[in-house]
Amino acid sequence: MQQELKVLICDDSALIRKKFRKILEVCQCKYIEEADNGEMAVEKVNEFKPDLVFMDIVMPKKDGIEALEEIKKEYPTIKVVMASSAGTQSHLKRALEHGAYDFIQKPITLEAVAVLIEKIMTEKKEGSAHV
């Protein structure tokens, strides 16, 4: 079921994107795209139409909160999960106010990502059961 989930990883760190990709592959996600800044994330969302976006908050060109706002305005059903390091609590509060689905603490772990994906897949199943 997870393989149907289209995921976009947006982080300015290639190392973090690589780690996210490995974790998503373990979770059997087959459709994975990457962006290295908020501006590129918005472009990728327009092309790829992901179900789920993992978005770093602090990035060049356009930060994660600005990108989140643009994505949610255009695609309110896309789930955007903010990835943050310690010390960004005020950013997280703003992100949640702007429609972030959830947040994940860095360094990211397989368990945290797997729990989030499971939650989203359950919601997706329940949502399609009501149609």
NORVEN-V700039 format. One line per field, one symbol per residue. phi: phi as a letter, one per 40 degrees, with the letter a starting at -180 (. if undefined). psi: psi as a letter, one per 20 degrees, with the letter a starting at -180 (. if undefined). A space follows every 50 residues. Layout:
# NORVEN-V700039
phi=???
psi=???
This chain:
# NORVEN-V700039
phi=.dccccbbbbaccccccccdddcccccgccbbbbabacccdcccccccfc cabcbcccacgacccccddcccccbccccbbcbbcdgbdccccccccchc caabccccbddcccccccccccccccccccc
psi=ghiipppppoqiohggggggggghhhjkphnprqqjrhghggghghghmr hppopqgoqrgprhggggggghghmiippopppqrqjkhhggggghhjjq gaqppqpqqggggggggggghgggghgihi.
